[in-house]
């Protein structure tokens, strides 16, 4: 069971990294570190909330807003730009989560 969770986290990191890198062209090493740190913070909270029966859409909204704030701080970009990045990346990973 834990292997499935770790694989899910790894896939989330890879997908979100790829999406955000393609859009921003930010330094790949720093961006990878930022995406790993951000997802290691938001992903477990989302999984725990979901397992306790919280609404999937509400969880995703909170994750999108949290990740947007963290991206804004780390990338030093406009909040709305980071909100768009977070919305796009998390929408793709949320849709893909239904496949596995």
N, C-alpha and C positions, 0 to 999 in steps of 0.2 A: 504493500500500500504506500509506504513512504517513497519507494522508487517511482511510483506513478506521480506523486506530488513533485518530486525533484525533477523529473522529466518535464512536467508541465511548467515548472518555474524556468527551467533552462530554455524551453521552446518560447516562452513569453519573452525572456530576455533577448534571445536571438531575433525574434520577429520585430520587437519594438526597436531594438538597436538598428536593424536593417532599415526600417521605415524612417526613423528619425535621422539616420546618417544620410540616406538618399536625399532627404528634403533639406537638411541643414549643411551638409558637407563639413561639419564640425570636426576637429581633430579626433581621429578615430579612437586613439588610446584613451583620451579623457572622456569622450562620449561613452565608450564601453564601460569605463569605471562608473560614470554617473548612472547609466541605465541599470547596471548591476546593483548599485547601492539603493537606488530608488525602488527597484522591484523587490529587493530583499526587505524593504520596509513595508511597501504597500501590499505585496502579494500574500504574505502570511496573514495579515489582517483581513484581507478579502476572503481568503479560504476559511478562516475561523468564523467570520461573520456568516458566510454562506452555509457552513455546516451547522450553525446555530439557527438556521431558518430565516435569515434576513432576506429581504427582497433583492433579487439579482440586479435589477436595474438601479436600485438605490445604492447598492455596493459599487457598481460600476461608476455611477455619478460621483461618489465620494472619492474613488480611486482616480478618476480623471481630474478632478479639482485638486487633489493632493499632489498628483504627479505634475500638474501644470505649475503649481507653486514651486515645487522642488526644481523643476526644469528652469523656471525663471531665475531662481537663485543661482543655480549652477552654470547655466549657459549665459546668464546676464543678457537676456533678451526680453522683449516686451511681453507682458502677461498674456495678451490675447494671441500672440504668435505661439507661445508655449501651450496655451489652452487648445489651440488648433492642432498642434503636434500631438498632445496628449489625447485629445478626442479621436483623432484619426488612428493613432497607433493602438489605443485601447479598444476602439470599435472593431478593428481587424482581429485583434487577439481574442476579443469576446466572441466574435462570430466563429472563429476557428475553434474555440473551446467547445462548441457544440459538436464538433466532428470527432473529438476523442474523449 
